[in-house]
Amino acid sequence: MSEMFTDLLVAGAGAAGIAAALAASDLGLEVVVVEAKETFRQGSNTAMSTSMVPAGGSRWQAAAGIDDSPEQFFDDVMAKTKGTADPIVAKALTAVAPELVAWMTDRGRVPLELVTDFQYPGHSHDRCHAVADRAGQTLHRSLLEEVGRRPEITTIVPMRLIDIRHDGSRVESAIVETPDGSREEVGANAVVLATNGFGARPDLVSQLIPEITGGLYFGGDGSTGDALAIGESLGADVEFLDAYQGHGSVASPHGILVTWATVMHGAVLLNSDGLRFGNETTGYSEYAVPVLAQPDGLAWVVLDERIDQACRPFADYQDLLEAKAVRWADDEQSLADLIGASASTVEATLSAARSAAEGESSDGFGRTSWEKPLRPPYGAVRVTGALFHTQGGLRVDANGTVLRNGTPFTGLYAAGGAAVGISGHGAAGYLAGNGLLSALGLGYLAGRDAAGTN
Ligand SMILES: Cc1cc2nc3c(=O)[nH]c(=O)nc-3n(C[C@H](O)[C@H](O)[C@H](O)COP(=O)(O)OP(=O)(O)OC[C@H]3O[C@@H](n4cnc5c(N)ncnc54)[C@H](O)[C@@H]3O)c2cc1C
């Protein structure tokens, strides 16, 4: 093993790791980032995401006349999780979010804008900030370009963190490994675990989150639970291991995300019998399991031309169009033919939905948010339910420092999917954007704390 020393070693070059590296380098630290996968520019969760970062009280909101605040965002997080989210982490992330999105733009040169054309379930205001094409790859690329401009950050790919050495109370060094098995010990004052969760480990998923075991895994292949394993070996506290971000609409068999913006603009989900099976606007994360419970684990997102136009800014939606995954039907009869259901059932289902959307009757599933009724011709995309990422992990304090028996482990940080998120238990607590907020927010806080600033 050779000897090398850095102020901060970051494991993982997704949103969490890059935010930590940039924040620490802002404050003068030398940083080494090790990334296990050569494919991380396309294959990390960050690159696969739709780039939505929520912040209550941002300057973009102020410019748009939106009266929001960190406190209101915190209340929304607690409401969506029925009070179960870790309040210390939720408070820290909602408080730092306005500063975070400003920093991402001013220092990270990420061209963020406020999404005002629709609201994701559970957010009481327009507060998601995203890049113009709603593509995580664009956001990730901007951050990586900024890393490239900073000589104090060294990025080594492929290199995997496999262990941490410490003196009983503080971090001393990190053991990293190349794919050929060569190992190196890197001395470091601090280490940020930014290796995401364990979604790519079917054994752990079936043990810890059995309800989503049958779902498609639609996250990064680098999410192999390394932070959890390393943290547990150091005696770190873990929590919310049953928490995850699911999604009720990944096009099948195409494997392309069908944005839930379709639903928020008024789309419905039908099963192959032509029936709706719930209130789609409760949230896309908790809709994965109901979709998987339908015949063959499949359903159809049914939209119209207005919704089709509204979703075109999404890069994912453009990919769907290119793959011809959106199939068109002139009327209820041809939609029924397309999905293999009886025409009378499809007519009855869409007529009931239209009547609820027009306010003439109440919806049998309790849906009240429709934007507008669906009008023919109809577009239909066959979808399945999926696991995007796990949200439980190492317990951290408000600076991202890992806790052991409730006490901060000096110099050891966790951010993003490696740490506890703010989604409480299960799938239903996930508010759109909480994945990237936990990644970027905890990464930012950890990087600053490692430089002695928070
Ligand atoms: C389709 C999709 C859409 C999404 N959309 C959104 C959205 O719009 N908004 C939102 O907030 N969230 C979204 N999410 C969730 C979001 O992508 C994640 O929560 C977030 O990107 C996690 O960031 P991260 O840095 O923790 O993990 P990642 O981005 O996955 O980065 C972790 C990196 O660590 C590397 N790694 C793993 N182990 C090691 C090791 N031992 N040593 C070194 N490197 C290692 C991995 O290879 C990987 O590159 C979406 C997810 C998916 C799948």
The ligand as an SDF file (V2000), in Angstrom:
LIG
                    3D

 53 58  0  0  0  0  0  0  0  0999 V2000
  -35.4020    7.6790  -12.6570 C   0  0  0  0  0  0  0  0  0  0  0  0
  -35.1040    8.4350  -11.4040 C   0  0  0  0  0  0  0  0  0  0  0  0
  -35.5650    9.7370  -11.2670 C   0  0  0  0  0  0  0  0  0  0  0  0
  -35.2990   10.4470  -10.1120 C   0  0  0  0  0  0  0  0  0  0  0  0
  -35.6670   11.7710  -10.0500 N   0  0  0  0  0  0  0  0  0  0  0  0
  -35.3740   12.4840   -8.9600 C   0  0  0  0  0  0  0  0  0  0  0  0
  -35.6650   13.8850   -8.8880 C   0  0  0  0  0  0  0  0  0  0  0  0
  -36.1230   14.5040   -9.8500 O   0  0  0  0  0  0  0  0  0  0  0  0
  -35.3950   14.5330   -7.7290 N   0  0  0  0  0  0  0  0  0  0  0  0
  -34.8460   13.8920   -6.6630 C   0  0  0  0  0  0  0  0  0  0  0  0
  -34.6570   14.5070   -5.6270 O   0  0  0  0  0  0  0  0  0  0  0  0
  -34.4890   12.6080   -6.7120 N   0  0  0  0  0  0  0  0  0  0  0  0
  -34.7310   11.8900   -7.8330 C   0  0  0  0  0  0  0  0  0  0  0  0
  -34.3550   10.5780   -7.8840 N   0  0  0  0  0  0  0  0  0  0  0  0
  -33.5720   10.0460   -6.7530 C   0  0  0  0  0  0  0  0  0  0  0  0
  -32.1380   10.5910   -6.8590 C   0  0  0  0  0  0  0  0  0  0  0  0
  -31.6220   10.2390   -8.1140 O   0  0  0  0  0  0  0  0  0  0  0  0
  -31.2400   10.0280   -5.7590 C   0  0  0  0  0  0  0  0  0  0  0  0
  -31.8520   10.1790   -4.5070 O   0  0  0  0  0  0  0  0  0  0  0  0
  -29.9040   10.7810   -5.7310 C   0  0  0  0  0  0  0  0  0  0  0  0
  -29.3930   10.9290   -7.0210 O   0  0  0  0  0  0  0  0  0  0  0  0
  -28.9070   10.0480   -4.8590 C   0  0  0  0  0  0  0  0  0  0  0  0
  -27.6600   10.6760   -4.9760 O   0  0  0  0  0  0  0  0  0  0  0  0
  -26.3760    9.9950   -4.3760 P   0  0  0  0  0  0  0  0  0  0  0  0
  -25.2570   10.9120   -4.6540 O   0  0  0  0  0  0  0  0  0  0  0  0
  -26.6580    9.5780   -2.9780 O   0  0  0  0  0  0  0  0  0  0  0  0
  -26.2530    8.6310   -5.2180 O   0  0  0  0  0  0  0  0  0  0  0  0
  -25.7130    8.3690   -6.7210 P   0  0  0  0  0  0  0  0  0  0  0  0
  -26.0510    9.4880   -7.6120 O   0  0  0  0  0  0  0  0  0  0  0  0
  -26.1850    7.0110   -7.1060 O   0  0  0  0  0  0  0  0  0  0  0  0
  -24.1430    8.3500   -6.5550 O   0  0  0  0  0  0  0  0  0  0  0  0
  -23.5000    7.3540   -5.7800 C   0  0  0  0  0  0  0  0  0  0  0  0
  -22.2060    6.9770   -6.4860 C   0  0  0  0  0  0  0  0  0  0  0  0
  -21.4090    6.2200   -5.5830 O   0  0  0  0  0  0  0  0  0  0  0  0
  -20.7170    5.2270   -6.3250 C   0  0  0  0  0  0  0  0  0  0  0  0
  -20.2650    4.1900   -5.3820 N   0  0  0  0  0  0  0  0  0  0  0  0
  -20.9850    3.2000   -4.8080 C   0  0  0  0  0  0  0  0  0  0  0  0
  -20.2360    2.5130   -3.9310 N   0  0  0  0  0  0  0  0  0  0  0  0
  -18.9960    3.0830   -3.9420 C   0  0  0  0  0  0  0  0  0  0  0  0
  -17.7970    2.8450   -3.2150 C   0  0  0  0  0  0  0  0  0  0  0  0
  -17.6970    1.8890   -2.2900 N   0  0  0  0  0  0  0  0  0  0  0  0
  -16.7200    3.6350   -3.4740 N   0  0  0  0  0  0  0  0  0  0  0  0
  -16.7960    4.6260   -4.4120 C   0  0  0  0  0  0  0  0  0  0  0  0
  -17.9150    4.8990   -5.1230 N   0  0  0  0  0  0  0  0  0  0  0  0
  -19.0180    4.1510   -4.8720 C   0  0  0  0  0  0  0  0  0  0  0  0
  -21.7450    4.7700   -7.3220 C   0  0  0  0  0  0  0  0  0  0  0  0
  -21.1260    4.1080   -8.4140 O   0  0  0  0  0  0  0  0  0  0  0  0
  -22.4230    6.0900   -7.7000 C   0  0  0  0  0  0  0  0  0  0  0  0
  -21.8290    6.6810   -8.8370 O   0  0  0  0  0  0  0  0  0  0  0  0
  -34.5990    9.8440   -9.0470 C   0  0  0  0  0  0  0  0  0  0  0  0
  -34.1480    8.5320   -9.1680 C   0  0  0  0  0  0  0  0  0  0  0  0
  -34.3760    7.8280  -10.3420 C   0  0  0  0  0  0  0  0  0  0  0  0
  -33.8610    6.4320  -10.4560 C   0  0  0  0  0  0  0  0  0  0  0  0
  1  2  1  0
  2  3  1  0
  2 52  2  0
  3  4  2  0
  4  5  1  0
  4 50  1  0
  5  6  2  0
  6  7  1  0
  6 13  1  0
  7  8  2  0
  7  9  1  0
  9 10  1  0
 10 11  2  0
 10 12  1  0
 12 13  2  0
 13 14  1  0
 14 15  1  0
 14 50  1  0
 15 16  1  0
 16 17  1  0
 16 18  1  0
 18 19  1  0
 18 20  1  0
 20 21  1  0
 20 22  1  0
 22 23  1  0
 23 24  1  0
 24 25  2  0
 24 26  1  0
 24 27  1  0
 27 28  1  0
 28 29  2  0
 28 30  1  0
 28 31  1  0
 31 32  1  0
 32 33  1  0
 33 34  1  0
 33 48  1  0
 34 35  1  0
 35 36  1  0
 35 46  1  0
 36 37  1  0
 36 45  1  0
 37 38  2  0
 38 39  1  0
 39 40  1  0
 39 45  2  0
 40 41  1  0
 40 42  2  0
 42 43  1  0
 43 44  2  0
 44 45  1  0
 46 47  1  0
 46 48  1  0
 48 49  1  0
 50 51  2  0
 51 52  1  0
 52 53  1  0
M  END
$$$$
